[in-house]
Amino acid sequence: MNGSAPQREAPRSRPATIAARLDAYERLVRLDKPIGILLLLWPTLSALWLAAHGTPSWSLVLIFTMGTILMRSAGCAVNDWADRRFDLHVARTAGRPLATGEIFGWEALAVAAVLAFFAFLLVVATNRTTILLSIPAVVIAVVYPFCKRFFVLPQAFLGIAFSFGMPMAYAAVYDIVPPMAWGLLALNLFWVVAYDTEYAMVDRDDDLRLGLRTSAIVFGRSDVGAVMLCYAVYLVGMTYVGIWQGLGPLYYAGLALALACAVFHWTLIRSRGRDGCFRAFLHNHWFGLAVFAGVALDHAVRLSAWPRAL
């Protein structure tokens, strides 16, 4: 791989009306495709509920929900700026506003900076440790889009980026980051590699032609097995977390539902068809929701039982 982008430039055709430009900005930050927000949000909220033993303050829930939306949107803008000369040559991304010239590069960077600034304002309302963690979080989000030029497994780096809200959630509750938080980050990394490999399987032919590196290319014909192994590691690890934290049946019911989702994903990706792999990727929203629902409901039931126990 030589890392050079294709030389063909996209036609410059900026939208003429305000409504059309707002639509282009919406597509730039993927507000029309909220799957990325949900994939970030569910593990972050799961960590927040675990850290607060089922009673996080509504202010922290709001901060982490809005922060997730803002930082994911900023990350999309940076990602599209980094990939602006590649996206035009990939079937799935050829219609992105930077690839088609609806938005200029400097506009994408300006949008990312504004969104990141507002996200930082939210973090300022927490504590010193969370504020300090926000710095590497931003660096990771900016560096990730360039990883597929030189890093053999960029999905692993994405796993760190998409899991960093978990130690930040613990920091917001305790003003320190306990080992439990880093353990959850490490486990979540396996889930991210699983679903982003499914995503990469959609673009594998285009990425090979462009000389990019993804987990789908690295795993080759072992891609389906690697995805399922990552799901297994995550679910086994989260089972241990439940035992360690003394969680109850509803938590394990959530993990069982997540396991059912993983099996369903196997049925979609085993033939390696683009449509099936993309459907599996999108369905990971339900996987993450199942885990979060198990965490939240288990804590809610135990908390409601405490007054009767007293």
Contacts in CASP RR format, 6 or more apart in sequence:
PFRMAT RR
TARGET T0000
AUTHOR 0000-0000-0000
METHOD contacts of the structure
MODEL  1
MNGSAPQREAPRSRPATIAARLDAYERLVRLDKPIGILLLLWPTLSALWL
AAHGTPSWSLVLIFTMGTILMRSAGCAVNDWADRRFDLHVARTAGRPLAT
GEIFGWEALAVAAVLAFFAFLLVVATNRTTILLSIPAVVIAVVYPFCKRF
FVLPQAFLGIAFSFGMPMAYAAVYDIVPPMAWGLLALNLFWVVAYDTEYA
MVDRDDDLRLGLRTSAIVFGRSDVGAVMLCYAVYLVGMTYVGIWQGLGPL
YYAGLALALACAVFHWTLIRSRGRDGCFRAFLHNHWFGLAVFAGVALDHA
VRLSAWPRAL
1 149 0 8 1.000
1 211 0 8 1.000
1 212 0 8 1.000
1 213 0 8 1.000
3 149 0 8 1.000
3 150 0 8 1.000
3 211 0 8 1.000
5 85 0 8 1.000
5 86 0 8 1.000
6 85 0 8 1.000
6 86 0 8 1.000
6 88 0 8 1.000
6 89 0 8 1.000
6 210 0 8 1.000
7 85 0 8 1.000
8 88 0 8 1.000
8 89 0 8 1.000
9 85 0 8 1.000
10 84 0 8 1.000
10 88 0 8 1.000
10 98 0 8 1.000
10 99 0 8 1.000
10 100 0 8 1.000
10 101 0 8 1.000
11 100 0 8 1.000
11 101 0 8 1.000
12 101 0 8 1.000
13 100 0 8 1.000
13 101 0 8 1.000
13 102 0 8 1.000
14 21 0 8 1.000
14 101 0 8 1.000
14 102 0 8 1.000
14 103 0 8 1.000
14 104 0 8 1.000
15 21 0 8 1.000
15 23 0 8 1.000
15 24 0 8 1.000
15 102 0 8 1.000
21 102 0 8 1.000
24 97 0 8 1.000
24 102 0 8 1.000
24 103 0 8 1.000
25 97 0 8 1.000
25 103 0 8 1.000
25 111 0 8 1.000
26 32 0 8 1.000
27 96 0 8 1.000
27 97 0 8 1.000
28 76 0 8 1.000
28 77 0 8 1.000
28 80 0 8 1.000
28 96 0 8 1.000
28 97 0 8 1.000
28 98 0 8 1.000
28 103 0 8 1.000
28 108 0 8 1.000
28 111 0 8 1.000
29 73 0 8 1.000
29 74 0 8 1.000
29 76 0 8 1.000
29 77 0 8 1.000
29 111 0 8 1.000
29 115 0 8 1.000
30 36 0 8 1.000
30 72 0 8 1.000
30 73 0 8 1.000
30 76 0 8 1.000
31 73 0 8 1.000
35 281 0 8 1.000
35 282 0 8 1.000
35 284 0 8 1.000
35 285 0 8 1.000
36 72 0 8 1.000
37 68 0 8 1.000
37 69 0 8 1.000
37 72 0 8 1.000
38 285 0 8 1.000
38 288 0 8 1.000
38 289 0 8 1.000
39 162 0 8 1.000
39 192 0 8 1.000
39 195 0 8 1.000
39 284 0 8 1.000
39 285 0 8 1.000
39 288 0 8 1.000
40 68 0 8 1.000
40 71 0 8 1.000
40 72 0 8 1.000
40 162 0 8 1.000
40 165 0 8 1.000
41 64 0 8 1.000
41 65 0 8 1.000
41 68 0 8 1.000
42 285 0 8 1.000
42 288 0 8 1.000
42 289 0 8 1.000
42 291 0 8 1.000
42 292 0 8 1.000
43 162 0 8 1.000
43 163 0 8 1.000
43 165 0 8 1.000
43 166 0 8 1.000
43 184 0 8 1.000
43 188 0 8 1.000
43 191 0 8 1.000
43 288 0 8 1.000
43 291 0 8 1.000
43 292 0 8 1.000
44 64 0 8 1.000
44 68 0 8 1.000
44 165 0 8 1.000
44 166 0 8 1.000
44 168 0 8 1.000
44 169 0 8 1.000
45 61 0 8 1.000
45 64 0 8 1.000
45 65 0 8 1.000
45 169 0 8 1.000
45 292 0 8 1.000
45 296 0 8 1.000
46 166 0 8 1.000
46 184 0 8 1.000
46 288 0 8 1.000
46 291 0 8 1.000
46 292 0 8 1.000
46 295 0 8 1.000
46 296 0 8 1.000
47 165 0 8 1.000
47 166 0 8 1.000
47 167 0 8 1.000
47 169 0 8 1.000
47 170 0 8 1.000
47 181 0 8 1.000
47 184 0 8 1.000
48 56 0 8 1.000
48 60 0 8 1.000
48 61 0 8 1.000
48 64 0 8 1.000
48 169 0 8 1.000
48 172 0 8 1.000
48 173 0 8 1.000
49 56 0 8 1.000
49 292 0 8 1.000
49 295 0 8 1.000
49 296 0 8 1.000
49 299 0 8 1.000
50 180 0 8 1.000
50 184 0 8 1.000
50 241 0 8 1.000
50 245 0 8 1.000
50 295 0 8 1.000
51 169 0 8 1.000
51 170 0 8 1.000
51 172 0 8 1.000
51 173 0 8 1.000
51 174 0 8 1.000
51 181 0 8 1.000
52 60 0 8 1.000
52 173 0 8 1.000
53 299 0 8 1.000
54 295 0 8 1.000
54 296 0 8 1.000
54 299 0 8 1.000
54 300 0 8 1.000
54 303 0 8 1.000
55 299 0 8 1.000
55 303 0 8 1.000
56 173 0 8 1.000
59 125 0 8 1.000
60 126 0 8 1.000
60 169 0 8 1.000
60 172 0 8 1.000
60 173 0 8 1.000
63 122 0 8 1.000
63 123 0 8 1.000
63 125 0 8 1.000
63 126 0 8 1.000
63 172 0 8 1.000
64 165 0 8 1.000
64 168 0 8 1.000
64 169 0 8 1.000
64 172 0 8 1.000
66 119 0 8 1.000
66 122 0 8 1.000
67 119 0 8 1.000
67 122 0 8 1.000
67 123 0 8 1.000
68 165 0 8 1.000
70 115 0 8 1.000
70 116 0 8 1.000
70 118 0 8 1.000
70 119 0 8 1.000
70 122 0 8 1.000
71 115 0 8 1.000
71 116 0 8 1.000
71 119 0 8 1.000
71 137 0 8 1.000
71 138 0 8 1.000
71 141 0 8 1.000
73 115 0 8 1.000
74 111 0 8 1.000
74 112 0 8 1.000
74 113 0 8 1.000
74 115 0 8 1.000
74 116 0 8 1.000
74 119 0 8 1.000
74 141 0 8 1.000
75 112 0 8 1.000
75 141 0 8 1.000
75 142 0 8 1.000
75 145 0 8 1.000
77 108 0 8 1.000
77 109 0 8 1.000
77 111 0 8 1.000
77 112 0 8 1.000
77 115 0 8 1.000
78 108 0 8 1.000
78 109 0 8 1.000
78 112 0 8 1.000
78 141 0 8 1.000
78 142 0 8 1.000
78 145 0 8 1.000
79 144 0 8 1.000
79 145 0 8 1.000
80 87 0 8 1.000
80 96 0 8 1.000
80 97 0 8 1.000
80 98 0 8 1.000
80 99 0 8 1.000
80 108 0 8 1.000
81 98 0 8 1.000
81 105 0 8 1.000
81 108 0 8 1.000
81 109 0 8 1.000
81 112 0 8 1.000
81 145 0 8 1.000
82 145 0 8 1.000
82 146 0 8 1.000
83 93 0 8 1.000
83 145 0 8 1.000
84 98 0 8 1.000
84 99 0 8 1.000
84 105 0 8 1.000
84 108 0 8 1.000
86 93 0 8 1.000
86 210 0 8 1.000
86 212 0 8 1.000
87 93 0 8 1.000
87 94 0 8 1.000
87 95 0 8 1.000
87 96 0 8 1.000
87 98 0 8 1.000
87 99 0 8 1.000
88 94 0 8 1.000
88 95 0 8 1.000
88 99 0 8 1.000
88 100 0 8 1.000
89 206 0 8 1.000
89 209 0 8 1.000
89 210 0 8 1.000
90 203 0 8 1.000
90 206 0 8 1.000
90 207 0 8 1.000
90 210 0 8 1.000
91 203 0 8 1.000
91 206 0 8 1.000
92 202 0 8 1.000
92 203 0 8 1.000
92 206 0 8 1.000
93 99 0 8 1.000
93 203 0 8 1.000
94 100 0 8 1.000
97 103 0 8 1.000
98 104 0 8 1.000
98 105 0 8 1.000
98 108 0 8 1.000
116 138 0 8 1.000
119 134 0 8 1.000
120 134 0 8 1.000
120 138 0 8 1.000
123 130 0 8 1.000
123 131 0 8 1.000
123 134 0 8 1.000
123 168 0 8 1.000
124 131 0 8 1.000
126 171 0 8 1.000
126 172 0 8 1.000
127 171 0 8 1.000
127 172 0 8 1.000
127 175 0 8 1.000
128 175 0 8 1.000
129 171 0 8 1.000
129 174 0 8 1.000
129 175 0 8 1.000
129 176 0 8 1.000
129 177 0 8 1.000
130 168 0 8 1.000
130 171 0 8 1.000
130 172 0 8 1.000
130 175 0 8 1.000
133 164 0 8 1.000
133 167 0 8 1.000
133 168 0 8 1.000
133 171 0 8 1.000
133 177 0 8 1.000
134 168 0 8 1.000
136 164 0 8 1.000
137 161 0 8 1.000
137 164 0 8 1.000
137 165 0 8 1.000
137 168 0 8 1.000
140 157 0 8 1.000
140 160 0 8 1.000
140 161 0 8 1.000
140 164 0 8 1.000
141 161 0 8 1.000
143 157 0 8 1.000
144 154 0 8 1.000
144 157 0 8 1.000
144 158 0 8 1.000
144 161 0 8 1.000
147 154 0 8 1.000
147 157 0 8 1.000
147 158 0 8 1.000
148 154 0 8 1.000
148 207 0 8 1.000
148 212 0 8 1.000
148 213 0 8 1.000
148 214 0 8 1.000
149 212 0 8 1.000
149 213 0 8 1.000
150 213 0 8 1.000
151 157 0 8 1.000
151 213 0 8 1.000
152 213 0 8 1.000
152 218 0 8 1.000
153 193 0 8 1.000
153 213 0 8 1.000
153 215 0 8 1.000
153 218 0 8 1.000
154 213 0 8 1.000
154 214 0 8 1.000
154 215 0 8 1.000
155 192 0 8 1.000
155 193 0 8 1.000
155 196 0 8 1.000
155 197 0 8 1.000
155 200 0 8 1.000
155 214 0 8 1.000
155 215 0 8 1.000
156 189 0 8 1.000
156 193 0 8 1.000
156 215 0 8 1.000
158 192 0 8 1.000
158 193 0 8 1.000
158 196 0 8 1.000
159 188 0 8 1.000
159 189 0 8 1.000
159 192 0 8 1.000
159 193 0 8 1.000
159 196 0 8 1.000
160 185 0 8 1.000
160 189 0 8 1.000
162 188 0 8 1.000
162 192 0 8 1.000
163 184 0 8 1.000
163 185 0 8 1.000
163 188 0 8 1.000
163 189 0 8 1.000
163 192 0 8 1.000
164 185 0 8 1.000
166 181 0 8 1.000
166 184 0 8 1.000
166 185 0 8 1.000
166 188 0 8 1.000
167 177 0 8 1.000
167 181 0 8 1.000
167 182 0 8 1.000
167 184 0 8 1.000
167 185 0 8 1.000
169 181 0 8 1.000
170 176 0 8 1.000
170 177 0 8 1.000
170 178 0 8 1.000
170 180 0 8 1.000
170 181 0 8 1.000
171 177 0 8 1.000
171 181 0 8 1.000
180 241 0 8 1.000
184 241 0 8 1.000
187 233 0 8 1.000
187 234 0 8 1.000
187 237 0 8 1.000
187 238 0 8 1.000
187 241 0 8 1.000
188 234 0 8 1.000
190 230 0 8 1.000
190 231 0 8 1.000
190 233 0 8 1.000
190 234 0 8 1.000
191 230 0 8 1.000
191 231 0 8 1.000
191 234 0 8 1.000
191 284 0 8 1.000
191 287 0 8 1.000
191 288 0 8 1.000
193 215 0 8 1.000
193 226 0 8 1.000
193 230 0 8 1.000
194 227 0 8 1.000
194 228 0 8 1.000
194 230 0 8 1.000
194 231 0 8 1.000
194 234 0 8 1.000
194 262 0 8 1.000
194 284 0 8 1.000
195 280 0 8 1.000
195 281 0 8 1.000
195 284 0 8 1.000
195 287 0 8 1.000
196 215 0 8 1.000
196 281 0 8 1.000
197 214 0 8 1.000
197 215 0 8 1.000
197 216 0 8 1.000
197 219 0 8 1.000
197 223 0 8 1.000
197 226 0 8 1.000
197 227 0 8 1.000
197 230 0 8 1.000
198 227 0 8 1.000
198 265 0 8 1.000
198 269 0 8 1.000
198 277 0 8 1.000
198 278 0 8 1.000
198 280 0 8 1.000
198 281 0 8 1.000
198 284 0 8 1.000
199 277 0 8 1.000
199 278 0 8 1.000
199 281 0 8 1.000
200 207 0 8 1.000
200 214 0 8 1.000
200 215 0 8 1.000
200 216 0 8 1.000
200 217 0 8 1.000
201 216 0 8 1.000
201 223 0 8 1.000
201 269 0 8 1.000
201 272 0 8 1.000
201 273 0 8 1.000
201 274 0 8 1.000
201 277 0 8 1.000
202 274 0 8 1.000
202 277 0 8 1.000
202 278 0 8 1.000
202 281 0 8 1.000
203 214 0 8 1.000
203 216 0 8 1.000
204 214 0 8 1.000
204 216 0 8 1.000
204 217 0 8 1.000
207 213 0 8 1.000
207 214 0 8 1.000
207 216 0 8 1.000
207 217 0 8 1.000
208 217 0 8 1.000
215 223 0 8 1.000
215 226 0 8 1.000
216 223 0 8 1.000
219 225 0 8 1.000
219 226 0 8 1.000
223 269 0 8 1.000
223 272 0 8 1.000
224 266 0 8 1.000
224 269 0 8 1.000
224 270 0 8 1.000
224 272 0 8 1.000
227 265 0 8 1.000
227 266 0 8 1.000
227 269 0 8 1.000
228 262 0 8 1.000
228 266 0 8 1.000
231 259 0 8 1.000
231 262 0 8 1.000
231 265 0 8 1.000
232 262 0 8 1.000
235 255 0 8 1.000
235 258 0 8 1.000
235 259 0 8 1.000
235 262 0 8 1.000
238 255 0 8 1.000
238 291 0 8 1.000
239 252 0 8 1.000
239 255 0 8 1.000
241 247 0 8 1.000
242 248 0 8 1.000
242 251 0 8 1.000
242 252 0 8 1.000
247 295 0 8 1.000
247 298 0 8 1.000
248 298 0 8 1.000
248 302 0 8 1.000
249 298 0 8 1.000
250 294 0 8 1.000
250 297 0 8 1.000
250 298 0 8 1.000
250 301 0 8 1.000
251 294 0 8 1.000
251 295 0 8 1.000
251 297 0 8 1.000
251 298 0 8 1.000
253 294 0 8 1.000
254 290 0 8 1.000
254 291 0 8 1.000
254 293 0 8 1.000
254 294 0 8 1.000
255 290 0 8 1.000
255 291 0 8 1.000
255 294 0 8 1.000
257 290 0 8 1.000
257 293 0 8 1.000
258 287 0 8 1.000
258 288 0 8 1.000
258 290 0 8 1.000
258 291 0 8 1.000
261 283 0 8 1.000
261 284 0 8 1.000
261 286 0 8 1.000
261 287 0 8 1.000
261 290 0 8 1.000
262 287 0 8 1.000
264 280 0 8 1.000
264 283 0 8 1.000
265 280 0 8 1.000
265 283 0 8 1.000
265 284 0 8 1.000
265 287 0 8 1.000
268 276 0 8 1.000
268 277 0 8 1.000
268 279 0 8 1.000
268 280 0 8 1.000
268 283 0 8 1.000
269 276 0 8 1.000
269 277 0 8 1.000
269 280 0 8 1.000
END
